[in-house]
């Protein structure tokens, strides 16, 4: 039986042939259902089955090294059967099926799932009506271009996209998504210019067919029908030859539907078919035509043949320079993930290292300056040993920058773990050394100038070194516990995929190395808390000593500026560094610049003022020797000047100041002694005119007079001056005067004993208050200047006459 096009009718006829001992040959039935030889043993076809494209597809996938694919199938039996057979072929070829999707009417959800599963090579089985919808969804999901390859059936009508209805996409959008798809279908005519069994080449046959066809519709099955006639003819010929060889008296004309032997001869002859026809080599394997599969690619709105697959030889032949991909190379079967360790840029590391080297040279210059001028008063008073520690801490901080810039591109993973620990230790110890020494110096100034009792207090550098050592000991305890309990380890963090900057068809998986441990936040919190308390303590000392007026001793202003800058930069640097964890270049740049800035500004604030002062005014350290310190709280004796106890470094300069003041006060005492002596001599030359003066020991009073020109006792010949206020007799002053003494002429001499006694009673206390307390000799309540100034007023002996005078006042 020759024929059968509709699958439903052909399958019914083919199933009943066994009972009739008939062989059926179809030239157009491509349904895979008829490939079941247990059910259809007498069915043959010259057209390849729909399943015949599957070995060709597998070969095509292997040619481009695609080992991972996905399938998209329309829910129709014809396509489902092809998909099932394709799945079996793919498994045999060890090709991974990443996802299998099917749809009935709307393929967009299935297309989206394929995209989410990173399917790059899609094998489609659907008709041309659904093909338009599929490519519309692919356009909307951006599943086209250099990253994707679509492989679909090739039996669609010419310009099928123009007649396909799609409500969501324009023809332009469809053409954009369709560009580059590969269509797979059987070859209708052989391309080889070889004479066939009919004596014509396939090209000559096609010319004859087109002439005979005229204006009739073209059918791609005409060559298979033509070869089918030749299959029947050759089968009958082989059957007759078989009957002759077997010596049977029967001929093919003797065939009946119940003649099983002759039916079997026909079946065997059909399986032996092997000739070159217009559709290529005609060979059957289990009743299936081993034909030629054509590969076409959609290029610029036209399907271009790019290769063919020979099923007999199981070979794929691609036409040179016809296969065209949208990228520089075929698409990848998956997103190729290329791990890339994010490294610190070598130029950036070089630049920051150069800045670090400059900082270390600056530190070395400051160290040389400090050692060379350590005997200068300005440097000596600022504690050279503490200055050396500040420089050492700055240099350690600088050195940590070199270690922060070393990552996996420079060192091995094991070495990187060691660097994690070493750089943390160096930076921590350097910070504490620099600021610990600075704060220790300030603490010494605070301890001396806050000494309310003004006792002599000497704080040597050894004690400051012990303080700095104690701070470092705390650091070491924290770091050792950190290292023993929860050591730092190298961890590699994966970041989301990124497209290739060069536009290549692969993704980059950024990898970044970190130094971390299990309880990283706890340990950092402990370190930050300790360093924060140290900074607050330094701020407190700087504030308390802000009024100390010795520039060589007091760095409070510079410490405050340094703490402010370091604090602000550390907070900003820590925040920015945390936010840029995934950008090692930015993170390293921020950390390095913060360390460089903090170390440089600290060293410059400490040493540049000293350097300038030493070059412009070398004697600045010995100026302003008289020091005053203003207390924060007012006291009742705040107006009284307070003598400041000398510090160890300022003893020499302050001692010179005190010696100068002592010399000046001694000169003043000498002048006052001379004045007292002169007044005493004047009083000794005055005649005694009153018994009251004798009785009250006026001579003893004359020895303590300290006011010049009380009287003109030396010129006794001058007439006595009269007091016009004493026009009448006056009562004697004091209880020792004699009331019976008469007043002769009503006017007394101003140098009379009474007047002298009255003047002494008024001016003697003034002398005590004005002169003697200023030199620390006698208290205001002292009764006699003749007594030693060092004696206590409470234990001095006061003469009776002088005691009467004071009580009278």
C-alpha positions in Angstrom: 0.0 0.0 0.0 1.5 3.3 -1.0 0.3 6.4 0.8 -1.2 7.7 4.0 -0.7 11.3 5.0 -3.1 12.0 7.8 -1.7 10.5 11.0 -5.0 9.3 12.4 -6.0 7.5 9.2 -2.5 6.1 8.5 -2.2 4.7 12.0 -5.4 2.7 11.6 -4.5 1.3 8.3 -0.9 0.4 9.5 -2.2 -1.4 12.5 -4.3 -3.8 10.3 -1.7 -4.6 7.7 -0.4 -7.6 9.6 -3.6 -9.5 9.2 -3.6 -8.8 5.4 0.1 -9.6 4.9 0.5 -6.3 3.3 3.4 -3.7 3.5 2.5 0.0 3.6 4.8 2.8 2.4 4.0 6.4 3.3 5.8 9.5 1.9 4.2 12.1 4.1 3.3 10.7 7.6 5.9 12.0 10.0 4.2 11.3 13.3 6.4 9.5 15.8 3.5 7.2 16.7 4.1 5.1 13.6 7.6 4.3 14.7 6.4 1.6 17.1 7.4 -1.6 15.3 5.6 -3.9 17.7 2.4 -2.2 16.8 3.1 -1.3 13.2 5.6 -4.0 11.9 4.6 -3.6 8.2 4.7 0.2 8.1 7.5 2.0 6.2 8.0 5.6 5.1 10.3 7.4 2.8 10.0 10.7 4.8 11.9 10.8 8.0 10.0 10.8 11.2 9.7 13.8 13.4 11.9 11.9 15.9 14.6 11.6 13.2 15.7 15.2 13.9 16.6 14.3 17.5 19.9 12.6 16.8 20.7 15.5 14.5 20.0 18.0 17.3 22.2 16.1 19.7 25.0 16.1 17.2 24.5 19.8 16.7 24.7 20.4 20.4 27.9 18.5 20.7 29.4 20.4 17.9 29.2 23.7 19.9 29.9 22.0 23.2 26.5 22.8 24.7 26.0 20.4 27.6 23.1 22.0 29.3 19.7 22.7 27.7 16.1 23.3 28.4 12.9 22.2 26.5 9.8 24.1 25.8 6.9 22.0 24.4 3.3 22.7 23.3 0.8 20.4 25.0 0.1 18.4 21.8 0.7 14.7 21.4 2.8 15.1 18.4 5.2 17.5 20.2 5.1 15.6 23.4 6.3 12.4 21.7 9.1 14.2 20.0 10.1 15.7 23.4 10.1 12.3 25.1 12.3 10.8 22.4 14.6 13.8 22.6 14.9 13.5 26.3 16.0 9.9 25.9 18.6 10.9 23.2 20.0 13.7 25.5 20.4 11.4 28.4 22.3 8.9 26.2 24.6 11.7 25.1 25.1 12.9 28.7 23.6 16.3 28.1 21.9 17.9 31.1 18.3 18.9 30.8 18.2 21.9 33.2 14.4 22.5 32.8 11.5 21.0 31.0 8.5 23.3 30.5 5.3 22.9 28.6 2.3 25.2 27.9 -1.2 25.1 26.4 -2.0 28.6 25.3 0.2 31.2 27.1 4.0 30.3 27.0 5.2 33.4 28.9 5.2 31.8 32.3 7.2 28.9 31.0 9.6 31.2 29.2 10.1 33.1 32.5 10.9 29.9 34.3 13.5 29.0 31.8 15.1 32.4 32.3 15.0 32.0 36.0 16.7 28.6 35.8 19.5 30.2 33.6 18.6 28.1 30.6 20.6 29.5 27.6 20.0 26.8 24.9 16.2 26.2 24.4 14.8 23.3 22.3 11.3 24.2 21.3 8.5 22.0 20.0 5.5 24.0 18.9 3.6 25.0 15.8 4.0 28.3 14.0 1.0 29.9 15.6 2.5 29.4 19.1 5.9 30.2 17.9 4.9 33.8 17.5 3.7 33.9 21.1 6.9 32.2 22.3 9.2 34.7 20.7 7.0 37.6 21.9 7.5 36.4 25.4 11.2 35.9 24.8 11.4 39.5 23.7 9.7 40.7 26.8 11.9 38.6 29.0 15.0 39.7 27.1 15.8 36.1 26.3 17.5 36.8 22.9 20.7 38.0 21.6 24.3 36.9 22.2 23.4 34.9 25.4 20.6 32.7 24.0 20.1 30.1 21.2 16.7 28.9 20.1 16.3 25.6 18.2 12.8 25.0 16.8 11.1 22.9 14.1 11.9 23.9 10.5 8.7 22.8 8.8 6.9 26.2 9.3 5.5 28.0 6.3 7.5 30.7 4.6 7.2 34.0 6.4 5.2 32.4 9.1 5.7 35.4 11.5 3.7 37.7 9.3 0.5 35.7 9.5 0.9 34.7 13.1 -1.3 36.7 15.4 0.4 38.2 18.4 -1.3 40.9 20.5 1.7 41.9 22.6 4.4 42.4 20.1 5.0 44.0 16.8 6.6 42.4 13.8 9.7 44.3 14.5 9.9 43.0 18.1 9.3 39.4 16.8 12.1 39.7 14.2 14.4 41.0 16.9 13.8 38.0 19.2 13.8 35.6 16.3 17.2 36.7 14.9 19.6 33.8 14.9 17.3 30.9 15.8 18.1 27.5 14.2 15.4 25.5 12.5 15.7 21.7 12.1 13.9 19.7 9.4 14.4 16.9 6.9 16.0 17.8 3.6 13.3 17.6 0.8 15.9 17.1 -1.9 19.5 16.1 -1.9 22.0 18.9 -2.6 24.5 16.5 -4.1 24.9 16.6 -7.9 24.9 12.8 -8.2 22.8 10.8 -10.6 20.1 9.0 -8.8 18.5 5.6 -9.5 16.4 7.3 -12.1 19.4 8.5 -14.0 18.8 12.2 -13.1 20.5 14.4 -10.5 18.3 15.9 -7.8 18.7 19.3 -9.5 17.4 18.0 -12.8 14.5 16.3 -11.1 13.6 19.5 -9.4 13.6 21.4 -12.7 11.3 18.8 -14.2 9.0 18.9 -11.2 8.7 22.6 -11.3 7.8 22.5 -15.0 5.2 19.9 -14.4 3.8 21.6 -11.3 3.2 24.9 -13.1 1.2 27.2 -10.8 0.2 24.4 -8.5 1.1 24.7 -4.8 4.6 23.5 -3.9 4.8 20.4 -1.7 8.0 19.5 0.2 6.9 15.8 0.0 7.2 15.5 -3.7 10.7 14.1 -3.6 9.8 11.5 -1.0 6.8 10.4 -3.1 9.0 10.1 -6.2 11.6 8.0 -4.2 8.7 6.0 -2.8 7.8 4.8 -6.2 11.3 3.6 -6.8 11.2 1.9 -3.3 8.2 -0.1 -4.4 9.7 -1.0 -7.8 13.0 -2.1 -6.2 11.2 -4.1 -3.6 9.1 -6.0 -6.1 12.2 -6.7 -8.1 14.0 -8.1 -5.1 11.0 -10.1 -4.2 10.9 -11.8 -7.7 14.7 -12.4 -7.4 14.2 -14.0 -4.0 11.5 -16.3 -5.4 13.7 -17.4 -8.2 16.6 -18.1 -5.9 14.4 -20.0 -3.6 13.1 -22.2 -6.5 9.5 -21.3 -5.8 7.1 -21.8 -8.6 5.1 -18.9 -7.3 5.4 -15.4 -8.7 4.3 -12.1 -7.3 1.2 -12.4 -9.3 0.2 -15.4 -7.2 0.0 -13.2 -4.0 -3.1 -13.6 -1.8 -3.9 -11.8 1.4 -3.5 -15.1 3.3 -0.1 -15.9 1.8 2.2 -15.2 4.7 5.3 -16.5 3.0 5.0 -14.1 0.1 4.1 -11.3 2.5 7.2 -12.0 4.5 9.3 -11.9 1.3 7.9 -8.5 0.5 8.7 -7.3 4.1 12.3 -8.5 3.9 12.8 -7.0 0.5 11.6 -3.6 1.8 14.1 -3.7 4.6 16.9 -4.3 2.1 16.2 -1.1 0.2 19.3 0.9 -0.3 19.7 3.3 -3.2 20.5 7.0 -3.9 17.3 8.9 -4.7 16.4 12.5 -5.2 16.0 12.9 -1.4 19.4 11.3 -0.8 20.3 7.8 0.2 17.2 5.7 0.8 17.7 3.2 3.6 15.3 1.9 6.2 16.2 1.0 9.8 13.3 -0.7 11.6 11.1 0.8 9.0 12.3 4.3 9.6 13.9 6.3 6.8 17.5 7.2 7.5 17.4 10.5 5.7 19.2 13.8 5.7 18.4 16.6 8.3 18.8 20.2 7.3 19.8 23.0 9.7 18.8 26.5 8.8 19.4 29.8 10.6 17.2 32.9 10.6 19.4 35.7 9.3 18.0 39.1 8.4 14.4 37.8 7.9 15.5 34.8 5.8 16.2 31.2 6.7 19.7 30.3 5.5 20.9 26.7 5.3 23.9 26.3 7.5 24.5 22.6 7.6 23.0 19.1 7.2 23.1 15.9 9.2 23.5 12.5 7.5 21.7 9.9 9.6 23.3 7.0 7.8 26.9 8.1 8.6 25.8 9.9 11.8 27.8 12.9 10.7 27.1 16.6 10.8 28.5 18.9 8.1 28.3 22.7 8.5 28.6 25.0 5.6 31.7 27.3 6.0 31.1 30.8 7.2 27.3 30.5 7.1 26.6 30.0 10.8 26.4 33.5 12.3 26.1 34.2 16.0 25.2 37.6 17.4 28.3 37.6 19.6 31.9 37.0 18.8 31.5 33.4 19.8 28.6 30.9 20.2 26.4 31.4 23.3 27.3 29.6 26.4 25.0 26.8 27.6 24.8 28.4 31.0 26.0 31.5 32.7 29.7 30.8 33.0 30.6 31.9 36.4 34.2 33.1 36.6 35.4 33.5 40.2 37.4 36.7 40.5 39.2 37.6 43.6 38.9 41.3 44.1 42.3 42.7 44.6 43.8 45.9 45.6 45.0 47.9 42.6 48.7 47.9 42.3 49.0 51.6 41.3 46.8 52.5 44.3 48.9 50.4 46.6 52.1 52.0 45.2 50.8 55.6 45.6 49.7 55.0 49.2 52.9 53.2 50.0 54.8 56.2 48.7 52.9 58.5 51.0 53.5 56.1 53.9 57.2 56.1 53.2 57.2 59.9 53.2 55.4 59.8 56.5 58.0 57.5 57.9 60.8 59.8 56.7 59.1 62.7 58.4 58.9 60.6 61.6 62.6 59.8 61.3 63.4 63.5 60.9 61.4 64.4 64.0 63.2 61.6 65.9 66.6 63.0 64.8 65.6 66.5 65.8 64.4 65.3 69.2 67.6 63.3 69.9 69.9 66.0 68.6 68.3 68.7 70.7 67.5 66.7 73.8 69.7 68.9 76.0 68.0 72.1 74.8 65.8 73.5 77.5 62.7 73.6 75.2 63.1 69.9 74.3 64.3 68.8 77.7 61.3 70.3 79.4 59.0 68.5 77.0 60.2 65.0 78.0 62.4 63.7 75.1 61.8 60.1 76.1 58.0 60.6 75.8 58.5 62.3 72.5 60.4 59.3 71.2 57.5 57.0 72.2 55.1 59.3 70.3 57.3 59.0 67.2 57.6 55.2 67.6 53.8 54.9 67.8 53.4 57.0 64.7 55.9 54.8 62.8 54.2 51.6 63.8 50.9 53.1 62.6 52.5 53.9 59.3 53.9 50.4 59.0 50.5 48.8 59.3 49.5 50.4 56.0 51.9 48.1 54.1 50.2 45.1 55.7 46.7 46.3 55.0 47.5 46.5 51.3 48.7 42.9 51.0 45.9 40.5 49.9 45.6 37.2 48.1 47.1 38.6 44.9 50.4 39.1 46.8 50.5 36.4 49.4 49.3 32.8 50.0 46.2 32.1 52.0 48.1 30.9 55.1 50.3 34.0 55.0 47.2 36.1 54.7 45.9 34.7 58.0 49.2 35.6 59.7 49.0 39.1 58.3 45.5 39.5 59.7 46.9 39.1 63.2 50.1 41.0 62.7 48.6 44.2 61.2 45.9 44.3 64.0 48.6 44.1 66.7 50.9 46.7 65.1 48.1 49.2 64.6 46.7 48.7 68.1 50.2 49.0 69.8 51.2 51.9 67.7 48.0 53.8 68.6 48.4 53.2 72.3 52.2 54.0 72.3 51.7 57.4 70.6 48.6 58.6 72.5 49.6 56.9 75.7 52.9 58.8 75.8 51.2 62.1 74.9 48.5 61.6 77.6 51.2 60.6 80.2 53.0 63.9 79.6 49.8 65.8 80.1 49.0 63.8 83.2 52.3 64.9 84.8 51.5 68.6 84.1 48.0 68.0 85.5 49.3 66.3 88.7 51.8 69.1 89.4 49.7 72.1 88.7 46.6 70.7 90.4 48.6 70.2 93.6 46.5 72.3 95.9 48.7 71.9 99.0 51.7 73.1 97.0 53.9 70.4 98.2 57.0 69.7 96.3 56.1 67.0 93.8 58.6 65.3 91.4 57.4 63.0 88.7 60.2 61.4 86.7 60.1 60.0 83.2 60.4 56.5 84.6 56.9 56.8 86.1 55.5 58.0 82.8 57.1 55.0 81.1 55.4 52.7 83.7 52.0 54.4 82.8 52.5 53.8 79.1 53.6 50.3 79.8 50.5 49.7 81.8 48.4 50.9 78.8 50.3 48.6 76.5 49.8 45.7 79.0 46.1 46.2 78.7 46.4 46.1 75.0 48.4 42.9 75.1 45.9 41.2 77.4 43.1 42.0 75.0 45.0 40.9 72.0 46.3 37.7 73.5 42.8 36.7 74.7 41.5 37.5 71.2 44.2 35.4 69.6 43.8 32.4 72.0 40.0 32.3 72.3 38.8 33.4 68.8 41.7 34.0 66.4 41.3 35.9 63.2 41.0 33.7 60.1 40.8 34.2 56.4 37.3 34.1 55.0 36.2 34.4 51.4 32.8 36.1 50.8 30.8 35.6 47.6 29.0 38.5 46.1 26.2 38.6 43.6 27.0 37.9 40.0 28.1 40.8 37.8 28.2 41.1 34.0 31.6 41.1 32.3 32.8 44.7 31.9 34.1 43.8 28.4 30.6 42.5 27.4 31.6 38.9 27.1 29.1 36.1 27.6 30.0 35.2 31.1 29.3 36.5 34.6 31.8 37.4 37.3 31.5 36.0 40.8 33.3 38.5 43.0 35.3 37.0 45.8 36.6 39.1 48.6 39.0 38.1 51.4 38.3 39.2 55.0 39.9 38.8 58.3 37.1 37.7 60.6 36.2 35.4 63.5 33.1 34.1 65.2 32.6 37.0 67.6 34.2 39.8 65.6 31.8 42.5 66.8 32.4 41.7 70.5 36.2 41.9 70.2 36.0 45.1 68.2 33.6 46.6 70.7 36.1 45.9 73.5 39.0 47.5 71.6 36.9 50.5 70.6 35.7 51.0 74.1 39.2 50.9 75.6 40.5 53.3 72.9 37.5 55.6 73.4 38.1 55.8 77.1 41.8 56.6 76.4 40.7 59.4 74.1 38.2 60.8 76.7 40.9 60.7 79.4 43.2 62.6 77.1 40.5 65.2 76.4 40.0 65.6 80.2 43.7 66.2 80.8 44.0 68.6 78.0 41.0 70.7 79.3 42.3 70.7 82.9 45.8 71.9 81.9 44.7 74.4 79.3 45.7 77.4 81.5 49.3 76.3 82.2 51.4 79.0 80.7 54.6 77.1 79.9 54.6 76.2 76.2 57.4 73.7 76.7 55.4 71.7 79.2 51.8 72.2 78.1 50.6 70.5 74.9 47.0 70.6 75.9 45.9 72.7 72.9 47.7 70.5 70.4 46.4 67.4 72.2 42.9 68.6 72.0 43.3 69.4 68.3 44.9 66.0 67.7 42.2 64.1 69.6 39.5 66.0 67.7 41.0 65.3 64.3 41.7 61.6 65.1 38.3 61.0 66.6 36.4 62.6 63.7 38.6 60.8 61.1 38.3 57.4 62.9 34.5 57.7 63.1 34.2 58.7 59.4 36.7 56.1 58.3 35.1 53.3 60.2 31.7 54.1 58.8 32.9 54.4 55.2 35.0 51.3 55.5 32.0 49.3 56.7 29.9 50.6 53.8 32.6 49.7 51.2 33.3 46.1 52.3 32.7 44.9 48.8 35.1 47.4 47.3 38.6 46.6 48.5 40.2 49.5 46.7 37.9 52.1 48.2 38.2 50.4 51.7 42.0 50.2 51.6 42.2 53.8 50.4 40.0 55.1 53.2 41.8 53.1 55.9 45.3 54.1 54.6 44.4 57.8 54.3 42.8 57.9 57.8 46.0 56.3 59.3 48.3 58.6 57.4 46.3 61.7 58.3 45.9 60.9 62.0 49.6 59.9 62.4 50.9 62.9 60.4 48.6 65.5 62.1 49.6 64.1 65.5 53.3 64.2 64.9 53.2 67.7 63.3 51.1 69.2 66.1 53.6 67.9 68.7 56.9 68.7 67.0 56.4 71.4 64.4 55.7 74.1 67.1 58.8 73.1 69.0 60.9 73.1 65.8 59.7 76.6 64.9 60.2 77.9 68.4 63.7 76.5 68.7 64.7 78.1 65.4 63.1 81.5 65.9 63.3 82.0 69.7 65.7 79.6 71.5 65.2 81.3 74.9 61.4 80.9 74.9 61.6 78.1 77.4 63.1 80.4 80.0 60.6 83.2 79.6 57.6 83.8 81.8 59.3 82.2 84.8 56.7 83.5 87.2 53.9 81.0 86.8 50.3 81.4 87.9 47.7 78.8 87.7 44.0 79.8 87.8 41.9 77.4 89.8 38.5 76.5 88.5 36.7 77.1 91.8 36.9 80.5 93.5 38.3 80.6 97.0 38.2 83.3 99.7 41.9 84.0 99.2 41.8 83.9 95.3 43.3 87.4 95.3 46.3 86.2 97.1 49.1 85.2 94.8 50.2 81.6 95.1 53.7 80.4 94.8 53.9 77.5 92.4 56.0 74.5 93.3 58.7 73.9 90.8 58.5 70.9 88.4 61.5 68.7 87.9 62.2 70.1 84.4 61.6 73.8 85.4 63.6 73.9 88.6 66.5 75.8 87.2 64.5 78.5 85.5 62.2 79.0 88.4 65.0 79.0 91.0 66.6 81.9 89.1 63.4 83.8 89.3 63.0 83.2 93.0 66.6 84.3 93.6 66.0 87.6 91.8 62.8 88.2 93.9 64.7 87.3 97.1 67.5 89.8 96.3 65.0 92.6 95.6 63.1 92.0 98.9 66.4 91.9 100.8 67.3 95.3 99.4 64.0 96.7 100.4 64.5 95.3 104.0 67.9 97.0 104.1 66.3 100.4 103.1 63.7 100.1 105.8 66.3 99.3 108.4 68.2 102.4 107.5 65.1 104.5 107.8 64.3 103.0 111.2 67.9 103.7 112.3 67.7 107.3 111.2 64.4 108.0 112.9 65.7 106.4 116.0 68.8 108.6 116.1 66.5 111.7 115.6 64.4 110.7 118.5 67.4 110.1 120.7 68.5 113.8 120.2 65.1 115.1 121.5 65.2 116.3 125.2 63.0 114.6 127.6 60.3 117.1 128.8 57.8 114.8 130.2 57.7 112.3 133.0 55.0 110.5 131.2 57.5 109.6 128.5 60.0 108.4 131.0 57.4 106.4 132.8 56.2 104.8 129.6 59.7 104.1 128.3 59.7 106.5 125.4 63.3 105.5 124.6 62.1 102.0 123.8 59.5 103.4 121.4 62.1 105.5 119.7 64.0 102.4 118.6 61.1 101.2 116.5 60.1 104.3 114.7 60.1 103.9 110.9 58.8 107.2 109.6 61.0 110.0 108.4 60.7 113.7 109.5 58.6 113.2 112.6 60.5 116.1 114.1 63.3 118.6 113.5 65.2 117.6 116.6 68.6 118.4 115.2 67.9 122.2 115.0 67.1 123.0 118.7 67.7 126.6 118.4 64.7 127.3 116.3 61.7 128.6 118.0 59.2 125.9 118.8 56.2 125.5 116.5 52.9 126.1 118.2 49.8 124.1 117.6 47.0 126.6 117.0 44.5 123.9 117.6 45.6 123.6 121.2 44.5 127.1 122.4 43.6 125.8 125.8 45.2 123.3 128.1 44.6 119.7 127.1 44.0 116.8 129.3 46.9 114.4 129.4 46.7 111.3 127.0 46.5 108.0 128.7 45.9 107.1 132.3 49.5 107.8 133.3 49.4 111.6 132.7 49.4 113.9 135.7 46.2 116.0 135.8 47.8 118.5 138.2 50.3 119.6 135.5 49.5 123.3 134.6 49.4 124.7 131.1 51.5 127.8 131.1 50.7 129.7 128.0 48.0 127.5 126.3 50.2 126.7 123.2 52.2 123.5 123.4 55.3 122.6 121.3 54.5 120.0 118.6 57.6 118.1 119.7 56.4 117.8 123.2 56.2 114.3 124.6 52.5 114.4 124.5 52.4 115.1 120.8 55.1 112.6 120.1 53.2 110.0 122.0 50.0 110.7 120.2 51.7 110.6 116.8 53.3 107.3 117.7 50.1 105.8 118.8 48.6 106.7 115.4 51.4 105.9 113.0 53.1 102.9 114.5 50.3 100.5 113.5 50.4 101.9 110.0 54.1 101.0 109.8 53.3 97.5 110.8 50.5 97.1 108.3 52.3 98.8 105.4 55.9 97.4 105.5 56.5 94.4 107.6 53.8 92.0 106.3 54.9 92.6 102.7 58.3 91.0 103.4 56.8 88.3 105.5 58.5 89.5 108.7 55.8 90.5 111.1 52.0 89.9 111.2 49.7 92.9 111.3 49.0 92.1 115.0 52.7 92.1 116.0 53.5 94.6 118.8 57.2 95.2 118.4 59.4 95.4 115.4 62.4 94.8 117.5 61.3 91.2 118.0 62.6 88.7 115.3 60.2 88.5 112.4 60.4 84.8 112.4 58.8 84.5 115.8 55.2 83.8 116.1 53.0 86.8 117.1 51.3 84.7 119.7 54.5 84.1 121.6 56.2 87.6 121.3 56.7 89.6 124.5 54.9 93.0 124.2 56.2 95.9 126.4 53.6 97.3 128.7 53.8 100.8 127.4 53.4 99.7 123.8 50.5 97.5 124.8 48.8 100.5 126.3 49.4 102.4 123.1 47.8 99.8 120.9 44.8 99.4 123.2 44.4 103.2 123.2 44.3 103.1 119.4 
